[in-house]
């Protein structure tokens, strides 16, 4: 995947954010790009209209992608990630028409993401690093590394460690969901399914925004 070209103004904004307190968490992008389409799907699914919900949610996500690209010639990450989540749920609902498969969709989703992140470790830039660089123009560029006097190996190691953490969380969530579906009453399982979804995702995103800066600063302080 090629690295997008960003303006000096974009890169300077990234420098300033990292110098002050690390990158700001993109709450607005998360709400509009992920929470809104997923909520649209689940609300209409609850009223027996999963296909309509999926079509509206995907249309919303595609609209955001087009608007962002036309404005800034960049891809909006969160709606791009929401689309496959919605499609997996839709497949479990319409194609199999099996309630157990639908309930297991969250575990399947976590396994797929875990495998995807695991596979990305074998490339020069893990998937998480690519996501971060899309959301933060200029992050990881030669100018960024020179500005902070950061070796390339140190920069990449933070993303590899963080990717491993995400992989562990994905697989742990899948295991917990599978065991809960098999052993717990439906009501208790749905509580576990909800608690392991958005709350964990938000915590992991916050960690992803804070960990690299902390890691780079700590490693720099320990350098002779």
Rosetta constraint file for C-alpha pairs under 8 A:
AtomPair CA 4 CA 134 HARMONIC 7.98 0.50
AtomPair CA 6 CA 10 HARMONIC 6.18 0.50
AtomPair CA 6 CA 11 HARMONIC 6.84 0.50
AtomPair CA 6 CA 137 HARMONIC 6.17 0.50
AtomPair CA 6 CA 138 HARMONIC 6.33 0.50
AtomPair CA 7 CA 11 HARMONIC 6.43 0.50
AtomPair CA 8 CA 12 HARMONIC 6.05 0.50
AtomPair CA 9 CA 13 HARMONIC 6.27 0.50
AtomPair CA 10 CA 14 HARMONIC 6.47 0.50
AtomPair CA 10 CA 137 HARMONIC 5.73 0.50
AtomPair CA 10 CA 138 HARMONIC 6.61 0.50
AtomPair CA 11 CA 15 HARMONIC 6.29 0.50
AtomPair CA 11 CA 137 HARMONIC 5.89 0.50
AtomPair CA 11 CA 138 HARMONIC 4.44 0.50
AtomPair CA 11 CA 139 HARMONIC 7.28 0.50
AtomPair CA 11 CA 144 HARMONIC 7.51 0.50
AtomPair CA 12 CA 16 HARMONIC 6.14 0.50
AtomPair CA 12 CA 138 HARMONIC 7.97 0.50
AtomPair CA 13 CA 17 HARMONIC 6.19 0.50
AtomPair CA 14 CA 18 HARMONIC 6.27 0.50
AtomPair CA 14 CA 23 HARMONIC 7.38 0.50
AtomPair CA 14 CA 136 HARMONIC 6.34 0.50
AtomPair CA 14 CA 137 HARMONIC 6.53 0.50
AtomPair CA 14 CA 138 HARMONIC 6.37 0.50
AtomPair CA 14 CA 139 HARMONIC 6.55 0.50
AtomPair CA 15 CA 19 HARMONIC 6.10 0.50
AtomPair CA 15 CA 144 HARMONIC 6.82 0.50
AtomPair CA 15 CA 147 HARMONIC 7.78 0.50
AtomPair CA 16 CA 20 HARMONIC 6.15 0.50
AtomPair CA 17 CA 21 HARMONIC 6.14 0.50
AtomPair CA 17 CA 22 HARMONIC 5.38 0.50
AtomPair CA 17 CA 23 HARMONIC 5.28 0.50
AtomPair CA 17 CA 24 HARMONIC 7.25 0.50
AtomPair CA 18 CA 22 HARMONIC 3.86 0.50
AtomPair CA 18 CA 23 HARMONIC 5.70 0.50
AtomPair CA 18 CA 213 HARMONIC 7.33 0.50
AtomPair CA 22 CA 209 HARMONIC 7.24 0.50
AtomPair CA 22 CA 210 HARMONIC 6.72 0.50
AtomPair CA 22 CA 213 HARMONIC 6.14 0.50
AtomPair CA 23 CA 136 HARMONIC 7.66 0.50
AtomPair CA 23 CA 209 HARMONIC 6.39 0.50
AtomPair CA 23 CA 210 HARMONIC 7.85 0.50
AtomPair CA 24 CA 209 HARMONIC 7.58 0.50
AtomPair CA 25 CA 206 HARMONIC 6.87 0.50
AtomPair CA 25 CA 209 HARMONIC 6.74 0.50
AtomPair CA 26 CA 30 HARMONIC 6.18 0.50
AtomPair CA 27 CA 31 HARMONIC 6.12 0.50
AtomPair CA 28 CA 32 HARMONIC 6.10 0.50
AtomPair CA 29 CA 33 HARMONIC 5.35 0.50
AtomPair CA 29 CA 34 HARMONIC 7.60 0.50
AtomPair CA 29 CA 76 HARMONIC 7.97 0.50
AtomPair CA 29 CA 78 HARMONIC 6.63 0.50
AtomPair CA 30 CA 34 HARMONIC 5.30 0.50
AtomPair CA 30 CA 35 HARMONIC 6.50 0.50
AtomPair CA 30 CA 78 HARMONIC 6.08 0.50
AtomPair CA 31 CA 35 HARMONIC 4.77 0.50
AtomPair CA 31 CA 36 HARMONIC 6.07 0.50
AtomPair CA 32 CA 36 HARMONIC 5.38 0.50
AtomPair CA 32 CA 37 HARMONIC 7.61 0.50
AtomPair CA 32 CA 79 HARMONIC 7.93 0.50
AtomPair CA 33 CA 37 HARMONIC 6.91 0.50
AtomPair CA 33 CA 61 HARMONIC 6.42 0.50
AtomPair CA 33 CA 64 HARMONIC 7.18 0.50
AtomPair CA 33 CA 76 HARMONIC 7.75 0.50
AtomPair CA 33 CA 77 HARMONIC 7.74 0.50
AtomPair CA 33 CA 78 HARMONIC 4.78 0.50
AtomPair CA 33 CA 79 HARMONIC 4.25 0.50
AtomPair CA 33 CA 80 HARMONIC 7.93 0.50
AtomPair CA 33 CA 82 HARMONIC 7.21 0.50
AtomPair CA 34 CA 38 HARMONIC 6.16 0.50
AtomPair CA 34 CA 78 HARMONIC 5.41 0.50
AtomPair CA 34 CA 79 HARMONIC 5.57 0.50
AtomPair CA 34 CA 81 HARMONIC 7.49 0.50
AtomPair CA 34 CA 82 HARMONIC 5.40 0.50
AtomPair CA 35 CA 39 HARMONIC 5.86 0.50
AtomPair CA 36 CA 40 HARMONIC 6.15 0.50
AtomPair CA 36 CA 57 HARMONIC 7.82 0.50
AtomPair CA 37 CA 41 HARMONIC 6.30 0.50
AtomPair CA 37 CA 56 HARMONIC 7.72 0.50
AtomPair CA 37 CA 57 HARMONIC 4.33 0.50
AtomPair CA 37 CA 58 HARMONIC 6.99 0.50
AtomPair CA 37 CA 60 HARMONIC 6.44 0.50
AtomPair CA 37 CA 61 HARMONIC 6.65 0.50
AtomPair CA 37 CA 79 HARMONIC 7.85 0.50
AtomPair CA 37 CA 82 HARMONIC 7.17 0.50
AtomPair CA 38 CA 42 HARMONIC 6.26 0.50
AtomPair CA 38 CA 57 HARMONIC 6.66 0.50
AtomPair CA 38 CA 82 HARMONIC 6.89 0.50
AtomPair CA 38 CA 86 HARMONIC 6.76 0.50
AtomPair CA 39 CA 43 HARMONIC 5.96 0.50
AtomPair CA 40 CA 44 HARMONIC 6.29 0.50
AtomPair CA 40 CA 53 HARMONIC 5.90 0.50
AtomPair CA 40 CA 54 HARMONIC 7.83 0.50
AtomPair CA 40 CA 56 HARMONIC 7.27 0.50
AtomPair CA 40 CA 57 HARMONIC 5.82 0.50
AtomPair CA 41 CA 45 HARMONIC 5.91 0.50
AtomPair CA 41 CA 50 HARMONIC 6.62 0.50
AtomPair CA 41 CA 52 HARMONIC 7.91 0.50
AtomPair CA 41 CA 53 HARMONIC 4.16 0.50
AtomPair CA 41 CA 54 HARMONIC 5.28 0.50
AtomPair CA 41 CA 56 HARMONIC 7.52 0.50
AtomPair CA 41 CA 57 HARMONIC 5.88 0.50
AtomPair CA 41 CA 86 HARMONIC 7.22 0.50
AtomPair CA 42 CA 46 HARMONIC 6.05 0.50
AtomPair CA 42 CA 50 HARMONIC 7.65 0.50
AtomPair CA 42 CA 53 HARMONIC 7.17 0.50
AtomPair CA 43 CA 47 HARMONIC 6.65 0.50
AtomPair CA 43 CA 53 HARMONIC 7.52 0.50
AtomPair CA 44 CA 48 HARMONIC 6.43 0.50
AtomPair CA 44 CA 49 HARMONIC 5.11 0.50
AtomPair CA 44 CA 50 HARMONIC 5.93 0.50
AtomPair CA 44 CA 52 HARMONIC 7.10 0.50
AtomPair CA 44 CA 53 HARMONIC 5.01 0.50
AtomPair CA 45 CA 49 HARMONIC 4.93 0.50
AtomPair CA 45 CA 50 HARMONIC 4.14 0.50
AtomPair CA 45 CA 51 HARMONIC 7.81 0.50
AtomPair CA 45 CA 53 HARMONIC 6.30 0.50
AtomPair CA 46 CA 50 HARMONIC 7.75 0.50
AtomPair CA 49 CA 53 HARMONIC 6.12 0.50
AtomPair CA 50 CA 54 HARMONIC 6.01 0.50
AtomPair CA 50 CA 90 HARMONIC 6.75 0.50
AtomPair CA 50 CA 93 HARMONIC 7.48 0.50
AtomPair CA 50 CA 94 HARMONIC 7.94 0.50
AtomPair CA 51 CA 55 HARMONIC 6.12 0.50
AtomPair CA 51 CA 90 HARMONIC 7.05 0.50
AtomPair CA 51 CA 94 HARMONIC 7.91 0.50
AtomPair CA 52 CA 56 HARMONIC 6.13 0.50
AtomPair CA 53 CA 57 HARMONIC 5.97 0.50
AtomPair CA 54 CA 58 HARMONIC 5.93 0.50
AtomPair CA 54 CA 86 HARMONIC 6.37 0.50
AtomPair CA 54 CA 87 HARMONIC 7.29 0.50
AtomPair CA 54 CA 90 HARMONIC 6.87 0.50
AtomPair CA 55 CA 59 HARMONIC 5.96 0.50
AtomPair CA 56 CA 60 HARMONIC 6.12 0.50
AtomPair CA 57 CA 61 HARMONIC 6.27 0.50
AtomPair CA 57 CA 83 HARMONIC 7.91 0.50
AtomPair CA 57 CA 86 HARMONIC 7.83 0.50
AtomPair CA 58 CA 62 HARMONIC 6.03 0.50
AtomPair CA 58 CA 83 HARMONIC 5.90 0.50
AtomPair CA 58 CA 86 HARMONIC 7.71 0.50
AtomPair CA 59 CA 63 HARMONIC 6.01 0.50
AtomPair CA 60 CA 64 HARMONIC 6.37 0.50
AtomPair CA 61 CA 65 HARMONIC 6.27 0.50
AtomPair CA 61 CA 79 HARMONIC 4.73 0.50
AtomPair CA 61 CA 80 HARMONIC 6.90 0.50
AtomPair CA 61 CA 82 HARMONIC 7.35 0.50
AtomPair CA 61 CA 83 HARMONIC 6.93 0.50
AtomPair CA 62 CA 66 HARMONIC 6.18 0.50
AtomPair CA 62 CA 79 HARMONIC 7.22 0.50
AtomPair CA 62 CA 80 HARMONIC 7.80 0.50
AtomPair CA 63 CA 67 HARMONIC 6.15 0.50
AtomPair CA 64 CA 68 HARMONIC 6.05 0.50
AtomPair CA 64 CA 76 HARMONIC 7.14 0.50
AtomPair CA 64 CA 79 HARMONIC 6.94 0.50
AtomPair CA 65 CA 69 HARMONIC 6.11 0.50
AtomPair CA 65 CA 75 HARMONIC 6.13 0.50
AtomPair CA 65 CA 76 HARMONIC 5.46 0.50
AtomPair CA 65 CA 79 HARMONIC 6.83 0.50
AtomPair CA 65 CA 80 HARMONIC 7.26 0.50
AtomPair CA 66 CA 70 HARMONIC 6.06 0.50
AtomPair CA 67 CA 71 HARMONIC 6.11 0.50
AtomPair CA 68 CA 72 HARMONIC 5.87 0.50
AtomPair CA 68 CA 73 HARMONIC 6.88 0.50
AtomPair CA 68 CA 74 HARMONIC 6.25 0.50
AtomPair CA 68 CA 75 HARMONIC 6.41 0.50
AtomPair CA 68 CA 76 HARMONIC 6.06 0.50
AtomPair CA 69 CA 73 HARMONIC 4.18 0.50
AtomPair CA 69 CA 74 HARMONIC 4.79 0.50
AtomPair CA 69 CA 75 HARMONIC 5.72 0.50
AtomPair CA 69 CA 76 HARMONIC 7.51 0.50
AtomPair CA 70 CA 74 HARMONIC 7.97 0.50
AtomPair CA 74 CA 134 HARMONIC 7.59 0.50
AtomPair CA 75 CA 80 HARMONIC 7.99 0.50
AtomPair CA 75 CA 134 HARMONIC 7.29 0.50
AtomPair CA 76 CA 80 HARMONIC 6.67 0.50
AtomPair CA 76 CA 135 HARMONIC 7.76 0.50
AtomPair CA 77 CA 81 HARMONIC 6.36 0.50
AtomPair CA 77 CA 131 HARMONIC 7.03 0.50
AtomPair CA 77 CA 134 HARMONIC 7.34 0.50
AtomPair CA 77 CA 135 HARMONIC 7.12 0.50
AtomPair CA 78 CA 82 HARMONIC 6.16 0.50
AtomPair CA 79 CA 83 HARMONIC 6.39 0.50
AtomPair CA 80 CA 84 HARMONIC 7.71 0.50
AtomPair CA 81 CA 85 HARMONIC 6.95 0.50
AtomPair CA 82 CA 86 HARMONIC 6.28 0.50
AtomPair CA 83 CA 87 HARMONIC 6.23 0.50
AtomPair CA 84 CA 88 HARMONIC 6.13 0.50
AtomPair CA 85 CA 89 HARMONIC 6.47 0.50
AtomPair CA 85 CA 109 HARMONIC 7.10 0.50
AtomPair CA 86 CA 90 HARMONIC 6.13 0.50
AtomPair CA 87 CA 91 HARMONIC 6.10 0.50
AtomPair CA 88 CA 92 HARMONIC 6.32 0.50
AtomPair CA 88 CA 105 HARMONIC 6.89 0.50
AtomPair CA 88 CA 109 HARMONIC 7.19 0.50
AtomPair CA 89 CA 93 HARMONIC 6.29 0.50
AtomPair CA 89 CA 102 HARMONIC 6.73 0.50
AtomPair CA 89 CA 105 HARMONIC 6.12 0.50
AtomPair CA 90 CA 94 HARMONIC 5.98 0.50
AtomPair CA 90 CA 95 HARMONIC 7.86 0.50
AtomPair CA 91 CA 95 HARMONIC 5.30 0.50
AtomPair CA 91 CA 96 HARMONIC 7.05 0.50
AtomPair CA 92 CA 96 HARMONIC 5.69 0.50
AtomPair CA 92 CA 97 HARMONIC 6.80 0.50
AtomPair CA 92 CA 98 HARMONIC 7.18 0.50
AtomPair CA 92 CA 101 HARMONIC 5.79 0.50
AtomPair CA 92 CA 102 HARMONIC 4.77 0.50
AtomPair CA 92 CA 105 HARMONIC 6.49 0.50
AtomPair CA 93 CA 97 HARMONIC 5.22 0.50
AtomPair CA 93 CA 98 HARMONIC 6.90 0.50
AtomPair CA 93 CA 99 HARMONIC 7.44 0.50
AtomPair CA 93 CA 101 HARMONIC 7.81 0.50
AtomPair CA 93 CA 102 HARMONIC 5.70 0.50
AtomPair CA 96 CA 101 HARMONIC 7.25 0.50
AtomPair CA 97 CA 101 HARMONIC 7.94 0.50
AtomPair CA 97 CA 102 HARMONIC 7.91 0.50
AtomPair CA 98 CA 102 HARMONIC 6.38 0.50
AtomPair CA 99 CA 103 HARMONIC 6.21 0.50
AtomPair CA 100 CA 104 HARMONIC 6.14 0.50
AtomPair CA 101 CA 105 HARMONIC 6.11 0.50
AtomPair CA 103 CA 181 HARMONIC 7.76 0.50
AtomPair CA 104 CA 108 HARMONIC 6.34 0.50
AtomPair CA 104 CA 177 HARMONIC 7.63 0.50
AtomPair CA 104 CA 178 HARMONIC 7.09 0.50
AtomPair CA 104 CA 181 HARMONIC 7.59 0.50
AtomPair CA 105 CA 109 HARMONIC 5.96 0.50
AtomPair CA 106 CA 110 HARMONIC 6.30 0.50
AtomPair CA 106 CA 174 HARMONIC 7.48 0.50
AtomPair CA 106 CA 177 HARMONIC 7.61 0.50
AtomPair CA 106 CA 193 HARMONIC 7.45 0.50
AtomPair CA 107 CA 111 HARMONIC 6.28 0.50
AtomPair CA 107 CA 173 HARMONIC 7.06 0.50
AtomPair CA 107 CA 174 HARMONIC 4.32 0.50
AtomPair CA 107 CA 175 HARMONIC 7.42 0.50
AtomPair CA 107 CA 177 HARMONIC 5.83 0.50
AtomPair CA 107 CA 178 HARMONIC 6.50 0.50
AtomPair CA 108 CA 112 HARMONIC 6.19 0.50
AtomPair CA 108 CA 174 HARMONIC 7.06 0.50
AtomPair CA 109 CA 113 HARMONIC 6.25 0.50
AtomPair CA 110 CA 114 HARMONIC 5.97 0.50
AtomPair CA 110 CA 170 HARMONIC 5.03 0.50
AtomPair CA 110 CA 171 HARMONIC 6.49 0.50
AtomPair CA 110 CA 173 HARMONIC 6.87 0.50
AtomPair CA 110 CA 174 HARMONIC 5.63 0.50
AtomPair CA 111 CA 115 HARMONIC 6.16 0.50
AtomPair CA 111 CA 170 HARMONIC 6.45 0.50
AtomPair CA 111 CA 171 HARMONIC 5.97 0.50
AtomPair CA 111 CA 174 HARMONIC 6.21 0.50
AtomPair CA 112 CA 116 HARMONIC 6.12 0.50
AtomPair CA 113 CA 117 HARMONIC 6.10 0.50
AtomPair CA 113 CA 167 HARMONIC 7.87 0.50
AtomPair CA 113 CA 170 HARMONIC 6.94 0.50
AtomPair CA 114 CA 118 HARMONIC 6.02 0.50
AtomPair CA 114 CA 166 HARMONIC 7.41 0.50
AtomPair CA 114 CA 167 HARMONIC 4.82 0.50
AtomPair CA 114 CA 168 HARMONIC 7.65 0.50
AtomPair CA 114 CA 170 HARMONIC 5.26 0.50
AtomPair CA 114 CA 171 HARMONIC 6.20 0.50
AtomPair CA 115 CA 119 HARMONIC 6.05 0.50
AtomPair CA 115 CA 167 HARMONIC 7.62 0.50
AtomPair CA 116 CA 120 HARMONIC 6.30 0.50
AtomPair CA 117 CA 121 HARMONIC 6.72 0.50
AtomPair CA 117 CA 126 HARMONIC 7.17 0.50
AtomPair CA 117 CA 127 HARMONIC 6.18 0.50
AtomPair CA 117 CA 128 HARMONIC 7.56 0.50
AtomPair CA 117 CA 163 HARMONIC 6.62 0.50
AtomPair CA 117 CA 166 HARMONIC 7.72 0.50
AtomPair CA 117 CA 167 HARMONIC 6.32 0.50
AtomPair CA 118 CA 122 HARMONIC 7.73 0.50
AtomPair CA 118 CA 163 HARMONIC 7.78 0.50
AtomPair CA 118 CA 164 HARMONIC 7.51 0.50
AtomPair CA 118 CA 167 HARMONIC 6.49 0.50
AtomPair CA 119 CA 123 HARMONIC 7.78 0.50
AtomPair CA 120 CA 125 HARMONIC 7.23 0.50
AtomPair CA 120 CA 126 HARMONIC 4.71 0.50
AtomPair CA 120 CA 127 HARMONIC 5.54 0.50
AtomPair CA 121 CA 125 HARMONIC 7.38 0.50
AtomPair CA 121 CA 126 HARMONIC 5.13 0.50
AtomPair CA 121 CA 127 HARMONIC 7.77 0.50
AtomPair CA 121 CA 160 HARMONIC 6.77 0.50
AtomPair CA 121 CA 163 HARMONIC 7.62 0.50
AtomPair CA 122 CA 126 HARMONIC 7.60 0.50
AtomPair CA 125 CA 129 HARMONIC 6.03 0.50
AtomPair CA 125 CA 130 HARMONIC 6.51 0.50
AtomPair CA 125 CA 156 HARMONIC 7.50 0.50
AtomPair CA 126 CA 130 HARMONIC 6.53 0.50
AtomPair CA 126 CA 159 HARMONIC 6.91 0.50
AtomPair CA 126 CA 160 HARMONIC 6.60 0.50
AtomPair CA 126 CA 163 HARMONIC 7.12 0.50
AtomPair CA 127 CA 131 HARMONIC 6.27 0.50
AtomPair CA 127 CA 163 HARMONIC 7.88 0.50
AtomPair CA 128 CA 132 HARMONIC 6.22 0.50
AtomPair CA 128 CA 159 HARMONIC 6.68 0.50
AtomPair CA 128 CA 162 HARMONIC 7.89 0.50
AtomPair CA 128 CA 163 HARMONIC 6.24 0.50
AtomPair CA 129 CA 133 HARMONIC 6.15 0.50
AtomPair CA 129 CA 156 HARMONIC 7.98 0.50
AtomPair CA 129 CA 159 HARMONIC 5.67 0.50
AtomPair CA 130 CA 134 HARMONIC 6.22 0.50
AtomPair CA 131 CA 135 HARMONIC 6.37 0.50
AtomPair CA 132 CA 136 HARMONIC 6.01 0.50
AtomPair CA 132 CA 139 HARMONIC 7.63 0.50
AtomPair CA 133 CA 137 HARMONIC 6.02 0.50
AtomPair CA 133 CA 138 HARMONIC 6.95 0.50
AtomPair CA 133 CA 139 HARMONIC 5.32 0.50
AtomPair CA 133 CA 140 HARMONIC 6.95 0.50
AtomPair CA 138 CA 143 HARMONIC 7.77 0.50
AtomPair CA 138 CA 144 HARMONIC 6.61 0.50
AtomPair CA 139 CA 144 HARMONIC 6.15 0.50
AtomPair CA 140 CA 144 HARMONIC 5.73 0.50
AtomPair CA 140 CA 145 HARMONIC 6.27 0.50
AtomPair CA 140 CA 155 HARMONIC 7.34 0.50
AtomPair CA 141 CA 145 HARMONIC 6.35 0.50
AtomPair CA 142 CA 146 HARMONIC 6.04 0.50
AtomPair CA 143 CA 147 HARMONIC 5.89 0.50
AtomPair CA 144 CA 148 HARMONIC 6.42 0.50
AtomPair CA 145 CA 149 HARMONIC 5.67 0.50
AtomPair CA 145 CA 150 HARMONIC 4.93 0.50
AtomPair CA 145 CA 151 HARMONIC 6.83 0.50
AtomPair CA 145 CA 152 HARMONIC 7.18 0.50
AtomPair CA 145 CA 155 HARMONIC 7.96 0.50
AtomPair CA 146 CA 150 HARMONIC 6.48 0.50
AtomPair CA 150 CA 154 HARMONIC 6.75 0.50
AtomPair CA 150 CA 155 HARMONIC 6.73 0.50
AtomPair CA 151 CA 155 HARMONIC 6.40 0.50
AtomPair CA 152 CA 156 HARMONIC 6.21 0.50
AtomPair CA 153 CA 157 HARMONIC 6.03 0.50
AtomPair CA 154 CA 158 HARMONIC 6.72 0.50
AtomPair CA 154 CA 216 HARMONIC 7.01 0.50
AtomPair CA 154 CA 219 HARMONIC 7.91 0.50
AtomPair CA 155 CA 159 HARMONIC 7.31 0.50
AtomPair CA 155 CA 216 HARMONIC 7.13 0.50
AtomPair CA 156 CA 160 HARMONIC 6.36 0.50
AtomPair CA 157 CA 161 HARMONIC 6.14 0.50
AtomPair CA 158 CA 162 HARMONIC 6.15 0.50
AtomPair CA 158 CA 211 HARMONIC 7.72 0.50
AtomPair CA 158 CA 212 HARMONIC 5.43 0.50
AtomPair CA 158 CA 215 HARMONIC 6.50 0.50
AtomPair CA 158 CA 216 HARMONIC 7.33 0.50
AtomPair CA 159 CA 163 HARMONIC 5.90 0.50
AtomPair CA 159 CA 212 HARMONIC 7.05 0.50
AtomPair CA 160 CA 164 HARMONIC 6.30 0.50
AtomPair CA 161 CA 165 HARMONIC 6.44 0.50
AtomPair CA 162 CA 166 HARMONIC 6.36 0.50
AtomPair CA 162 CA 208 HARMONIC 6.91 0.50
AtomPair CA 162 CA 211 HARMONIC 7.58 0.50
AtomPair CA 162 CA 212 HARMONIC 7.94 0.50
AtomPair CA 163 CA 167 HARMONIC 6.22 0.50
AtomPair CA 164 CA 168 HARMONIC 6.25 0.50
AtomPair CA 165 CA 169 HARMONIC 6.27 0.50
AtomPair CA 166 CA 170 HARMONIC 6.07 0.50
AtomPair CA 166 CA 204 HARMONIC 7.55 0.50
AtomPair CA 167 CA 171 HARMONIC 6.29 0.50
AtomPair CA 168 CA 172 HARMONIC 6.01 0.50
AtomPair CA 169 CA 173 HARMONIC 5.99 0.50
AtomPair CA 170 CA 174 HARMONIC 6.28 0.50
AtomPair CA 171 CA 175 HARMONIC 6.21 0.50
AtomPair CA 172 CA 176 HARMONIC 6.14 0.50
AtomPair CA 173 CA 177 HARMONIC 6.04 0.50
AtomPair CA 173 CA 196 HARMONIC 6.67 0.50
AtomPair CA 174 CA 178 HARMONIC 6.13 0.50
AtomPair CA 175 CA 179 HARMONIC 6.15 0.50
AtomPair CA 176 CA 180 HARMONIC 5.95 0.50
AtomPair CA 177 CA 181 HARMONIC 6.03 0.50
AtomPair CA 177 CA 189 HARMONIC 7.62 0.50
AtomPair CA 177 CA 192 HARMONIC 7.20 0.50
AtomPair CA 177 CA 193 HARMONIC 6.54 0.50
AtomPair CA 178 CA 182 HARMONIC 6.31 0.50
AtomPair CA 179 CA 183 HARMONIC 5.93 0.50
AtomPair CA 179 CA 184 HARMONIC 7.93 0.50
AtomPair CA 180 CA 184 HARMONIC 5.15 0.50
AtomPair CA 180 CA 189 HARMONIC 5.52 0.50
AtomPair CA 180 CA 192 HARMONIC 7.39 0.50
AtomPair CA 181 CA 185 HARMONIC 7.69 0.50
AtomPair CA 181 CA 186 HARMONIC 7.30 0.50
AtomPair CA 181 CA 189 HARMONIC 5.75 0.50
AtomPair CA 184 CA 188 HARMONIC 6.02 0.50
AtomPair CA 184 CA 189 HARMONIC 5.75 0.50
AtomPair CA 185 CA 189 HARMONIC 6.15 0.50
AtomPair CA 186 CA 190 HARMONIC 6.16 0.50
AtomPair CA 187 CA 191 HARMONIC 6.50 0.50
AtomPair CA 188 CA 192 HARMONIC 6.40 0.50
AtomPair CA 189 CA 193 HARMONIC 6.04 0.50
AtomPair CA 190 CA 194 HARMONIC 6.09 0.50
AtomPair CA 191 CA 195 HARMONIC 6.08 0.50
AtomPair CA 192 CA 196 HARMONIC 5.99 0.50
AtomPair CA 193 CA 197 HARMONIC 6.26 0.50
AtomPair CA 194 CA 198 HARMONIC 7.07 0.50
AtomPair CA 195 CA 199 HARMONIC 6.04 0.50
AtomPair CA 195 CA 200 HARMONIC 7.17 0.50
AtomPair CA 196 CA 200 HARMONIC 5.52 0.50
AtomPair CA 196 CA 201 HARMONIC 7.93 0.50
AtomPair CA 197 CA 201 HARMONIC 6.21 0.50
AtomPair CA 198 CA 202 HARMONIC 6.10 0.50
AtomPair CA 199 CA 203 HARMONIC 6.33 0.50
AtomPair CA 200 CA 204 HARMONIC 6.10 0.50
AtomPair CA 201 CA 205 HARMONIC 6.13 0.50
AtomPair CA 202 CA 206 HARMONIC 6.20 0.50
AtomPair CA 203 CA 207 HARMONIC 6.20 0.50
AtomPair CA 204 CA 208 HARMONIC 6.06 0.50
AtomPair CA 205 CA 209 HARMONIC 6.32 0.50
AtomPair CA 206 CA 210 HARMONIC 6.34 0.50
AtomPair CA 207 CA 211 HARMONIC 5.62 0.50
AtomPair CA 208 CA 212 HARMONIC 7.03 0.50
AtomPair CA 209 CA 213 HARMONIC 7.84 0.50
AtomPair CA 210 CA 214 HARMONIC 6.39 0.50
AtomPair CA 211 CA 215 HARMONIC 5.93 0.50
AtomPair CA 212 CA 216 HARMONIC 6.03 0.50
AtomPair CA 213 CA 217 HARMONIC 6.04 0.50
AtomPair CA 214 CA 218 HARMONIC 6.03 0.50
AtomPair CA 215 CA 219 HARMONIC 6.03 0.50
AtomPair CA 216 CA 220 HARMONIC 6.00 0.50
AtomPair CA 217 CA 221 HARMONIC 6.17 0.50
AtomPair CA 218 CA 222 HARMONIC 6.38 0.50
AtomPair CA 219 CA 223 HARMONIC 6.35 0.50
